Amino acid sequence: MTDLNDDIDEKPLDPAMERVRRKLARLMVVSIGIMLVGLMAVLGAVVYKSGGGSSSAETARATLQLPDGFVVSDTAYGDGRVLFYGVAAGDDRRVLIFDAETGRLVADHSVR
C-alpha cells in the first residue's frame, strides 16, 4: 500500500503564484465581509419593520356635533367613517356620516 502523505507532497509555490494566492484570499475575505454586512442590514430592516407598529398608533379623539333635536336610532362604522341614522326635529329622517379620524361631518342626507 502506498502512503497518502507521499502522494500529497506539497512543493513551495513560486513567488508569482504565491502573490495570486494571497490576492484571491484577500478577495475572499472582502467578499465575505460585504456579504455579512448586507445580511445584517437585511435582518435589521426586517426587525425594524416588524416591531415598530405599536408606538405610532395613537387614539383618535373627536367630539361629534349632531344637529339639535336629532334622535339616533342606529349607528354603523366602516372604512374610517361613523354613520348615524335617526330622526331630526319635525319627523325628518336623516343619515349623518362623520370621518372617524378628524370628527368632520362628511355627509348629511335626508331620507324620504
Helices and strands as residue ranges (DSSP letters): H 4-7, H 15-51, H 53-56, E 71-78, E 81-88, E 92-99, E 105-111
